[in-house]
């Protein structure tokens, strides 16, 4: 067998495990089990918002641009079969809600701001899983972006 001794050991362990399973469950040995996996996600990329955020006094009085990149799972797959707007998640409503958050919040840290966004996506819009990336644009000389990326909930 090619490769490292570790790969050979792993292959032998898999072979042994397969052999053990076939003795206990002979009907499973020849039929691979395939579970259909459906993942339905929405993404909103490069959403630019203005907000007051930061730990320094001057940052709390000056609106700064932030760039948001979001990805979150749909709470329901109903829209794929119904083709009805009532069954869809309204992207415009998500964007407006995040713009409202940016206009009126007390968070000083990007980390807490990102957490607030994830909470909105999961609690208000029913997303089981959310990925949120928040970036300050050109916060320091020679730096294009600085930010935080978080994931919340259970990814399917």
C-alpha positions as CSV (number, residue, x, y, z in Angstrom):
1,X,0.0,0.0,0.0
2,X,1.3,3.5,-0.9
3,X,1.6,6.3,1.6
4,X,2.5,6.6,5.2
5,X,2.2,3.8,7.8
6,X,-0.6,5.9,9.4
7,X,-2.7,5.6,6.2
8,X,-2.1,1.8,6.2
9,X,-3.3,1.6,9.8
10,X,-6.4,3.6,9.1
11,X,-7.2,1.5,6.1
12,X,-6.8,-1.7,8.1
13,X,-9.0,-0.4,10.9
14,X,-11.7,0.5,8.4
15,X,-11.5,-3.0,6.9
16,X,-11.8,-4.5,10.4
17,X,-14.7,-2.3,11.3
18,X,-16.5,-3.2,8.1
19,X,-15.9,-6.9,8.8
20,X,-17.3,-6.5,12.3
21,X,-20.4,-4.7,11.1
22,X,-21.1,-7.3,8.4
23,X,-21.1,-10.1,11.1
24,X,-23.6,-8.2,13.4
25,X,-25.7,-6.8,10.6
26,X,-25.3,-9.0,7.5
27,X,-28.0,-7.3,5.6
28,X,-26.0,-4.0,5.7
29,X,-22.7,-5.4,4.4
30,X,-23.5,-5.1,0.7
31,X,-25.8,-2.1,0.7
32,X,-24.3,1.3,1.4
33,X,-26.5,3.5,3.5
34,X,-27.2,6.9,1.9
35,X,-29.0,9.5,3.8
36,X,-30.2,12.4,1.6
37,X,-28.8,15.7,2.7
38,X,-30.6,18.9,1.9
39,X,-29.0,22.2,2.7
40,X,-30.8,25.4,1.9
41,X,-28.9,28.6,2.7
42,X,-29.3,32.3,2.0
43,X,-26.3,34.5,1.6
44,X,-26.1,38.3,1.7
45,X,-22.6,39.5,0.6
46,X,-21.0,42.9,0.9
47,X,-23.8,44.6,2.7
48,X,-22.4,48.0,3.6
49,X,-23.8,49.8,6.6
50,X,-22.8,52.9,8.5
51,X,-22.8,52.7,12.3
52,X,-21.1,54.1,15.4
53,X,-18.9,51.3,16.9
54,X,-15.6,51.1,18.8
55,X,-13.9,51.3,22.1
56,X,-12.3,54.7,21.5
57,X,-14.3,57.9,22.4
58,X,-13.9,59.3,18.8
59,X,-15.3,56.1,17.3
60,X,-18.5,56.4,19.3
61,X,-19.3,59.8,17.8
62,X,-18.3,59.1,14.2
63,X,-20.2,56.8,11.9
64,X,-18.0,54.2,10.3
65,X,-18.6,51.9,7.3
66,X,-18.9,48.2,8.1
67,X,-19.1,45.4,5.6
68,X,-21.3,42.4,6.4
69,X,-21.2,39.0,4.9
70,X,-24.0,36.6,6.0
71,X,-25.0,33.1,5.3
72,X,-27.8,31.4,7.1
73,X,-30.0,28.3,6.7
74,X,-33.6,28.7,5.8
75,X,-36.1,27.7,8.6
76,X,-38.2,25.8,6.0
77,X,-37.9,24.3,2.6
78,X,-41.5,24.9,1.8
79,X,-40.8,27.6,-0.7
80,X,-39.0,25.2,-3.0
81,X,-42.2,23.3,-3.7
82,X,-44.8,26.0,-3.2
83,X,-43.1,28.8,-5.2
84,X,-45.0,31.3,-2.9
85,X,-43.5,34.4,-1.4
86,X,-45.4,33.7,1.8
87,X,-43.3,30.6,2.3
88,X,-40.0,32.4,1.6
89,X,-37.7,34.4,3.8
90,X,-37.9,38.0,2.8
91,X,-34.3,39.1,2.0
92,X,-35.4,42.8,2.1
93,X,-36.8,42.4,5.6
94,X,-33.5,40.9,6.7
95,X,-31.5,43.8,5.2
96,X,-33.8,46.4,6.7
97,X,-33.7,44.8,10.1
98,X,-29.9,44.9,10.1
99,X,-29.8,48.5,8.9
100,X,-32.1,49.3,11.8
101,X,-29.8,47.6,14.2
102,X,-26.8,49.6,12.8
103,X,-28.7,52.8,13.3
104,X,-29.6,52.1,16.9
105,X,-27.4,50.0,19.1
106,X,-25.0,50.4,22.0
107,X,-22.4,47.8,21.2
108,X,-18.8,48.9,21.3
109,X,-17.1,45.8,20.1
110,X,-17.5,44.1,16.7
111,X,-17.7,40.8,18.5
112,X,-20.9,41.8,20.3
113,X,-22.3,43.5,17.2
114,X,-21.8,40.2,15.2
115,X,-23.4,38.3,18.0
116,X,-26.5,40.6,17.8
117,X,-26.7,40.0,14.1
118,X,-26.6,36.2,14.6
119,X,-29.3,36.5,17.3
120,X,-31.6,38.4,14.9
121,X,-31.1,35.8,12.1
122,X,-31.8,32.9,14.4
123,X,-34.5,34.3,16.7
124,X,-36.4,36.7,14.5
125,X,-36.0,35.0,11.2
126,X,-35.9,31.4,12.4
127,X,-32.5,30.4,10.9
128,X,-31.2,27.2,12.6
129,X,-27.7,28.2,11.7
130,X,-26.0,31.5,10.9
131,X,-22.6,32.6,9.8
132,X,-21.8,36.3,10.3
133,X,-18.7,38.2,9.2
134,X,-18.4,41.9,10.2
135,X,-15.5,44.0,8.9
136,X,-14.3,47.5,9.6
137,X,-13.1,49.1,6.3
138,X,-9.6,50.6,6.2
139,X,-9.5,50.9,10.0
140,X,-5.7,51.4,10.1
141,X,-3.1,52.6,7.6
142,X,-2.2,49.8,5.2
143,X,-5.1,47.6,6.3
144,X,-8.0,47.0,4.0
145,X,-10.3,45.2,6.5
146,X,-10.3,44.0,10.1
147,X,-13.2,42.0,11.4
148,X,-14.8,39.1,13.2
149,X,-16.4,35.9,11.8
150,X,-18.8,33.8,14.0
151,X,-21.1,30.9,13.5
152,X,-24.1,30.2,15.7
153,X,-26.7,27.4,15.8
154,X,-26.6,23.9,14.4
155,X,-25.5,23.5,10.8
156,X,-27.2,20.7,8.9
